[in-house]
Amino acid sequence: MSSGGERNRRSFLVGAAAAGGGLALGFALPLARAPAAPPAISGPAELNCWVVIAPDDTVTIRIAHAEMGQGAITALAMLVAEELQCDWTKVDTALV
């Protein structure tokens, strides 16, 4: 039995859920900003930190996995080249 001043498990869970929900909503709302003008492509365009496309359509795939004869580097490069539908002769890999 709990007296008026004690916290029970139910009130603790309700309070924790409310606080957690408030924090989740606070971090999920993005700040409204004016859209930035797209940058002019003068050098290689990086899709992300792993894929770089040069102006001459050469695709460099950065790979951070060690290979010990399994063919992981070639397999990852082939997957990216297939998804981008690029020429396999213009695909290069770089170990990071």
N, C-alpha and C positions, 0 to 999 in steps of 0.2 A: 504494500500500500504506500502511496506517496502523499505527502502533505502538500499544501499549496505552494511552498517555496522550492520544492525539489523538482528537478527535471526528470522526466521519465524517457524511456527509449523512443516512444512515439513522437513526443515533441522535439526531441533531438533530431530524429530523421526528417521530420517536416521542416525544421529550421535549416538543416544541412542541404536538403533538396532545393529549398528556396534560394539559399545563398549560392549554391552551385549553378542553378539555372540562371540566376542574375549574372554571374561571372561569365557563363557561356554566351549569353546574349550580348554582354558587353564586348566580348572579343570577336563575336561573329559579325557585328555590324561594321561594314567598311565605311571609311570616310569618303564623302563625295568630293571628287576632284575633277577639274577640267581635263578633257582628254588631251594627251600630249600629241604633238605632230609626229608622224612616223619618221624615224631617222633615215637619212639618205644612205643607201648602201654603197659604200666606197670600197670597203674591205670585205673580208669573209663574214657571212651572216651566221651567227650562232643560234641555232634553234633552241638549244639548251647547253649545258656545260659538257655534253657528250657528243653532240653532232654539230659539225661546222660545214657550211656550204660556201665555197669560194665563188667569185664571179665567173670563173671559167667552168662552172658546174662540177668541180671536183668536190667530192664529199669525203670529209675526214671524220672517222668515228674514233672517239677516245675511249679506251677500254682500261678499266682499273682492276681487272682480274688476272691473276697469274695463270699461265697455261703450262701444263706439263705433258704435252703431247696429245691432249684430247681434242684439239681443234676448236677450242672455245672462241678464240679471236676470230677465226674465219666464220664460224657459225653466227656470232653476234653481228659481224659485218654483213653477212648475207641477209639476216633478218631485217636489218635497218635498210639495206639497199632494196629489198623487196617491198617494204612498206612505202618507201619514198619513190619507188618505180624509177630508179636512176640506173645509169649505165654502169655495169659492174667494173668495166675497165677504168672508170674514174673514181672508184672507191679506194680509200686508203685508211689504214688503221694507225693509231698512235697509242702506245702504252703510257698511262699516266702514273 
